[in-house]
């Protein structure tokens, strides 16, 4: 994200009020990858639209300030023009600060390098058609919104919790680092970049890594019990370990949980040749159920203890084993379907 700077055009109405339409606030991150390519792309689409306010914001402080101003305007819809990192900062500003009596509906426009949350929950093909569909549905009063669980990641260090939709650890983090360093600079299409990163991960996993991070995972179901007679956790070296509320992940992968209950979906795949080879057919079909050295379940609360890096929707953080991550999904926000009817 860009360094903080004064908030320009803090609440610029795109047009005069009218027609009794729900107030729309657009939070636009000019530092997001796709917005850098198309500077000011939304202004022409928003021209002439009543009760629309545009906020240009970079970084958590400016996004939080924009959300506060949107609350003062009693915005009923917030459109997020950015990538997954921008989306997470909006989640945090809404859920940690609670400036709205009732949270507004959210429309996620895919304008970042990674847009997994926007794709899973709003479904716009691109930011242009997504914004156009939002404005059309707003005028016709045919908005369709679905409530979704949001991850809360408590780092147990006294800081405010992180908010998001997908947390990943283990070798997947190395894949993200590799992608940023070697693949993204090639300026390839996002889908091709992500496919190449997954191929690198699979290739790496075919060789045992003695230095791979050991992760201890513990889960609790919605009754408060640690799984009854079933295992209440696992410890090991993993090719992939994730906690999520998304129904679909990168490349359309869909975890299929047959055990547990609660808002957090947990998926792990142990490192090693046999485990990864056994999972490859599932990667092809896109549906990933429980299997050989593969855990897929739901949980009310998940605790992860390890030393090393992890990602929350593409942003990187460091974990310390003595301060385990506590992951829940009690809070919910509503997301507008941006696919054409």
Buried (B, 14 or more C-beta within 10 A) or exposed (E): BEEEEEBEEBBBBBEEEEEEBBBBBBBBBBBBBBBEEEEEBBBEBBEEBBBBBBBBBBBBEBBBBBBEBBBEBEBBBBBBBBBBBBBBBBBBBBBBEEBBEEBBBBBBBBBBBBBBBBBBBBBBEEBBBBBBBBBEBBEEEEBEBEEBBBBBBBBEEEEEBBBBBBBBBBBBBBBBBBBBEEBBEEEEEBEEBBBBBBEBBBEBBEEEBEEBBBBBBBBBBEEEEBBEEEEBBBEBBBBBBBBBBBEBBBEEBBBEBEBBEBBBBBBBBBBBEEBBEBBEEBBEEEEBBBBEBBBBBBBBBBBBBBEBBBBBBBBEBEBBBEEBBBBBBBBBBBBBBBEEE
